[in-house]
Structures are given as structure tokens and as C-alpha cells.
Amino acid sequence: MNKDEIVYYLKTTSEEEKKYLFRRADEIRETYCGNEVHIRGIIEFSNYCIRDCTYCGLRKSNRKLHRYRMTIQEIFEVAKKAKEMDFKTVVLQSGEDPYYRIEDLCLLTEKIKTELNLAVTVCIGERTREEYRMMREAGADRYLLKFETSDPVLYARLKPDSSYENRFRCLEWLRELGYQVGSGNMVGLPGQTIESLAEDILLFKELDLDMIGIGPFIPHPDTPLRNTKTGTLDMTLKVLAITRIVTKNTHLPATTAVGTIDLFGRQKALQCGANVIMPNVGPQRYRKDYQIYPNKICIFENADHCHSCIEEMIESLGRTVSSGFGHSLKMRMKDSTAICRKYLSSRIISR
């Protein structure tokens, strides 16, 4: 698909064309990824954040949020529980919280790898190249760093204390260091255009990402964007489906956010190209306070119930739960770090 074709399908309101798009995405998913669905357990270990992103409930200016931090031992015990429930991957996720020393996070990662034999995905925001290197050498397999939008003007509006250039520089470092790299965007952001969504999708392909998280924008009542509209399921599924068609074998999660705006959102996403689900396996007492967006599903359920519910959901769709680690399906045939530098350079020049 070229940009014009992507824009055309993003704009379409024809039910027949959408059915074709979703069916084609599902066929490509089956061809390149198979019928397995990978379940990855998220541990949201801290909701402190030094950033002030205008869309996020964890933003440092949100004084209403009850803050928490899990201890390193608490995090490991949750990972141990995930292992007992037969998860193959844990995702260590937090706000950008410099409270945790990188040495401690490395020891945690090494312990999870050696004692539990789990794949480890890290999602803790922007760090230095040296810190990324240390985490990788400790055994971290993957890193998730969403750029949210490829539009530098919109990015600056959404993330006023962050650097667009540094975001892509971090993605470059992660690729150089041998991580399986994940990124992604939000659909329905205030000020976002169809054209910029098309650019997001083309950038996903150009960066040759191993995983792409696509979810609807959901306004939080304690942020500057509280009075804006929620992104629609319809547009989110179109972006997801086109991303599958364009990227072929990238891992695409059916996000919790699509399940939050629609009771059957995750099931629909799994039928539009998704092949991953990432339930929260953290302690219930912390879940309600990890408020990137409000009214998140499953915050009052225990991890065992969530896991069995998701397995039933997967099986009801005629799919199977993966018994493997779900590592990248990519064969690195090109220098993605060079692509990242080229893209970033062109954006800086255009500004």
C-alpha cells in the first residue's frame, strides 16, 4: 500500500470495504504469524513520572493521582507468579521514574531470566544509551518505546517537555544494541489528521519494528485534554488492519485500550490482524492507580481470572495460545538504525 491507498481505506465508511480490509488483514496475519496468540503479562511497577505529557494521567502535574512504587522484590514475586500461570513473557512497565537505579533493574532482569526463564520486555521510557546497553546485557529481550505520532508539530503539543529528536534517537540506540524493538501510536489524538495516521503506518514499515502497539486515545479527566473526544474503535481497527497488511509479520497486540472503549474490542482486534494480548498481572491494590487513561478494564480482577478469561477468548475465536516465547518474526535484512537516522534527519530539516 502506498500513502494514497492507506488514506483511502482510512477514510472509507463503506461496510463492504471495511470487511474486505479486516478479512485481508486476518489472512495476512494467519499467513505470516500463524494462529497462535502470544499472552504477555504486564507488571506496572511504578506510576511516578517526570514527564508532563498532556494526554497521560501519570503526568507529573496530576496532583490527584495516588502514587506508588513497587519494590524490586515485589516485582520479582509478581514475575514468579506469572511464571506459575505459564506466561512466557513479562513486561516491566512504569512511568519515566528515575527513582530506580539502573543497576537494580539490571539485577532484577538477570534474576527473572536465570531463575524463571521468561522473556523480558522493558517499557520505562527514555534512558541513556549506556543504560539501555546495561539492560540488554542483563538479558532484556525487548524494549517498547511508542512515538505516539510521527507528526513533529503534534508531538511537541502532546509532549511539551520531551524531544521528538531524542525519541527517535532512543529507538536507534535500541536497534543498535540488539533489542527486539516495539513502538506504536495513538489513534484519535486531538489535532491528528488522516494523513498523519498514514505517515505513522508508513513509518512503522520503514523502521521494521518487531512489535507495534496501536490503541485509541482516551482522554483523562485530570489532564489538559480532558474535554476532547475519545478515539473511535472503527478508526483504530482500520489502522491496525492496514498496519498488518503493510508490515506483514510484526507482532500486533489487541490492546487493553480497545477493550476499554468496546466490550468486544480485543476480540475484534484479534480478527483484524492482532496476534498478542498483554494482560495486567500486577497486584490489584496498584492497578487502579496506573491511570494512563480512565476506566481501564480488568483493574478489579485477579491475575488468575484474567488469564483464564483471555485463554477462553482466544479459543472462542478458533485460535490457540502460544506455548513459545513469542520472539520477533523478523529477519533483519536491512540496517534499521540507518533508516531511523535518515528519517530523523529529514524531519529535523523539514522543521
N, C-alpha and C positions, 0 to 999 in steps of 0.2 A: 504494500500500500504506500502511495506517496501522500504528501500532505493534503492535496485536494481531495483524494479519496477518503482520507481519515476525517476531514472536516465534513464531507458529505454524510458519512454514516453517523457522526456525532450529532449532526443537525436533524437527521431523519426522524419523522414522527410516524412513519408507516409501520404498522404492526408486522406486516409480512417481511419487510426489510430487516426489522429487528430480530424476528425469528430466524431469518437466514443468518444474520450476523452471529447470534448466540449459538446456533447449531454448528456453524463453521468453526467457531472458537472451541467448542466442545470436541469436535472431531480432531482438530489440531492438537488439543490437549491430550487426547487419547493416543494419537499417533506418536507424539514426541515425549510424553510423560507417563503414559500408561494409565491404568485405572486406580492406582494407589493414591491415597490421600495421606500426607505426612502430618502427624499431630505433634506440635511443638509447645512445650509448657513455658509460659512467661512467668518470670518472677520479678514483680515490680518492687524493687527493694528500697527505693527512696523517692519521695515526691518533692524534695528540695530542688530548686533550680536557680541558677544565676542569671538566666535569660528572661527577657520580658516580651516574649512573642505575643502579639495582640490577639491570637486565636486560642491560646492554650490556658487551661485552668491552673496549670502548675506555675504560671508566670510569677516571678519574684514579687510583683506588686500586688498579688492577690493575698490580702491580709486575712481573708475569711477562711482560708483553707487550713485545716489542721495538718501540720507537717509531721512526717515520721521518717525514721531511718531504721532499717533492719541491720542487725549485727552480721558480721561475716559468718559467724557460726549459725545464726538463724537462716541465712541464705543457703548454706550448705545443707542444713537439715531439710529445707524445702526441696532442694535438688535431690536429696536422698529419697524423699517421699515420691518425687516424680519418677525416679528410677524404679521404685517398688510398684508403681502403677504402669510400668512398661513404656514410659516415654523414652524416646531415643535422643531428644534434643531439649536442652533448657535454654531460654533466652534471658540473659541478665540485663534488665532494663531499668532505667531511672531517669530522672531529670538530670540536667548537667550540674552535678553535685561534686565539687572538688574536695568535699569532706573525706571521701575515701581515697586513701593513698594508693597509688598505682601498684606498689609492692604488695599490698594486701589483696587487691583484686587479682593480681597475678597468682598469689598463693592459693586463693580460692579457686581460680580456674584450673590450676595444676591439680588441685585435690579432686575436683569434680571429674577431671579427665582420668586420672590414675586410679582413683578409688571407685568411681561409679561408671566409668567408660561411657560417658554421654558426650554427644556433640555439644559444643558451646557456641552460642551466638551472643554477641555483646552489642548493647544499644545504650550507650551512655553519652552520646553527643560528640562534640568536637574536642579532641585532645591533641597533644603534640605528636609528631611523627615518632619520637622516641618512646612515648607511652604506648602508642599503637604497636611498635616493634616488640616491646616487653610483653604485652598481652598476647601477641601472636606467638612468641617464643615460649610462653607459658602454656600454650595449647589451644588458644581460642581459634575456632574454625572459621567463624563468620562474623561480619560486622554489619549492622543495619544503621544507615545514616540517610534519612529521607531528605531530599532537597525541597519537597513540597510544591514548588513551582519553578519552571525554567525561565520565567519572566523576571528579569532582574529588578524592574521597577516595582512590580507587585511583591517580590521577595523583600525588598527594602521596607515596604509599607507593613508587611506582616511581621518582619523580624528586625525592628529598628536598631537593635544593639548587636546585630550579627553581620558578618561579612559574607556576601554572596561568593566572592572570590575564594575565601578560605574554605567554604563548604565544599567546593569542587576540588580544592587542593587536598582536603582530607580524603575525599574519595580516590584521588590519585595515589596518595600515600598508601591507603588500604590495599589497593590493587597491587602496587609495587611490593608490598610486604607479603603477598600471597594469601590474603583473606579471600573467602567467598564473599563478595560484596553485594549488599542489598541497599536499595534506595526506594523512592516512591514519591507519591504526590497526594494532595487532597483535591477532591472534585466538588465544585460549587463554591469556591472561595469568593468572597466579595471582590469584585473587580476583575475576576478571571474571565477570559474570553474563550470561545471555541477554538480559536486559532492557537492560543497559548496551551490549551489542553493537547492539541495536535502536536505542538512542539515538545511537550512533555513526553508523549509517546515515542516520537522520533528520537528523542534523547535517550530514552530507555534502551532502544535498539542500538544506538551508536555506542553507548557505554558498555553494552554487552553484559548487563547486570545478571547476577546469579539469582537474585530474588527481588521482586518488586511489590511493595505494599501500596494498594490503591483503596482509599476509603473516602466516604463523603465528609465534607466539612460539617461539623455540628457546633453551633455557637454555644459558648459557655456564658452563663448569666453574670459571671464576675470578671468579664474581660471587655475591652473596648468594642468588640464585635458582637456583643450580646443581643442587639436588636436586628441582626441580619438574618437572612434565610438559610435554612439547612440545605445542604446539597441533596439532590434527588437520587433515589435508587436507580431510576431509569438511566440517568446520565452516568452514574458510577458503573453500572453494568456494561454500558456501551464502551466506556474507557477500558474496563477490564477485558472485555471480549476483543477489542481491537489490539490491545497490548499483547494478548495471547497470540493473535494471528500474526502480528508483526515480529514478536520476539521468539516464537516457537517453543523453546524448551526452558524458559525461565520459570522458576518456582513463583507461583502467584497465590497468596493467601486469600481465603474468604474471611475478610476482617471482622472483628467484633463490631466495628462501627456500622457495617451494613446490616448486621443482626440487630443493632440498636434502633435503626430507623425503620426496619421492617422485620416483622416476626419471623419470616422465612427468608430473610436477606442472605444468610450464609448458604442455605440450600440453593438459592437462585444463583449465587456467585459460583458455586461448585458446578453448576450446569452451564456457566458462561466462560469457562476456561480456568477456574481456580483449582488448585491441587494441594493446598496446605490449609490447616486450621491451627490457630495459636490460642488455646485457652489459658486463662489465668490459673496458675497452680499455687499462688501465694496465699498466706493466711487470710482468712475472712476479715479479721479485725483491721487490716490495712486497705482492703480493696476499695472501700467507699471513698477513701481519701486520695486515690490516684486518679484525679479528676482532670484528665486532658480535655474531656468533654463530659457533659452531664448525662445521667440516666443510663449509664453503661449496663448492659445485660450481664447477668450471672454474678453480680457482686455479693449476693447473699447465699450463693450455693457453695457447698464444699467441693474440693477438687475431685474427689472420687465420683460424685454425682455428675459433675461437668464432663468428666472423661467418659463415663458410660453413656451419657446423653449424646455426646458427639459421635461416639462409635455407632450408636443406633442410627443417627442422622446419616452418617456415611453409608452404612449398609442399606438404608432405605432407598438410597439413590442408585443402588446396584454397584457401588464402589467398594473397595477394600481398604482397610487400614494398613499402612505400610509397616513392615517389620524391620526396615533398614533405617539408616541414619538420615537419609534424605539429602545427601550432599549434592553439590551442583551437578547439573547435567551438561554443563558447558564443556566444550573442548576449546581451549584457548588458541585460536588460530590467528589472532591479531594482537597488537600491542594496545590494550585498552588504556594504559596510562598515557600514551601519546595522544589518544583520542580525547582524553579528559583535558590535557594541556591545550590542545588545539581548540576545543570548544570554549574553554575558559578564556583563552586569548581573544577569540573572536567576539565574545560577549563584552570583554573589557573595552575593546576597540570600538564596538558599536555604541557603547555608552558615552 
